[in-house]
């Protein structure tokens, strides 16, 4: 159990993805959020959730912000994107293994050049949802997970998020979850939790900053391998459309409007710089 966590666990559902962790002391209760999978809007929950974060990050003690400053741009790399289906046979596991391997090489090299500690996430695959994952009940209507307390990426190999798809959406979901791993490695997660405990009334806003940073970090990686994927402009436009459709436009706005999510994804794509993903210093109008 992470430091500062209460017994038991909670699940924070992202857009077609979920964050799984224990609830930090002093965190607010779960709140509903719009969750989109394969273009269909469903209802999930999000909870201020946590894990122990470590690393030699440079962010301030008072809150996240500068953890990636001074690390430079992510080097351009080559990533082979295998087909999700060959000969009518699903190849989701092979697809995700290839994407995660690319991210391990890319981000591992980036951290090494910045002289920062790096550790690969553990990865678990499931043919179908099971009763529990990372010690908590498997969340309904969810795709991929990142378990912060175990630093584990969890990928179900079925569901609308990945079955019968030919677009870049599964690639982006995997990169978003990996972004949460980077937040744990650099200390963003730890400072985010501390901010939640000291300012619980800002839970939704802080949650949006956290999720939008993961969107941006996914864009940084996608931008670094864009030239190697063999995708045309229509594919990239389709990805932006899918992300735009995933926004929460009303009610509990925990992840940001569609246009906001697209803006941060594009910021990462264009800059290839994790330092450009400082959602914590952005004005409120940019994290709405």
Buried (B, 14 or more C-beta within 10 A) or exposed (E): BBEBBBEEBBBBBBBBBBBBBBBBEBBBEBBBBBBBBBEEEBEBBBBBBBBBBBBEBBBEEEBBBBBBBEBBBBEEBEBEBEEBBEEEEBBBBEBBBBBBBBBBBBBEBBBEEBEBEBBBBEBBEBEEBEEEBBBBBBBEBBBBBBBBBBBBBBBBBBBBBBBEBEBBBBBBBBBBBBBBBBBBBBBBBBBBBBBBBEEBEBBBBBBBBBBBBBBBBBBBBBBBBBEBBEBEEEEBEBBBBBBBBBBBEEEBBBBBBBEBBBBBBBBBBEBBBBBBBBBBEBEEEBBE
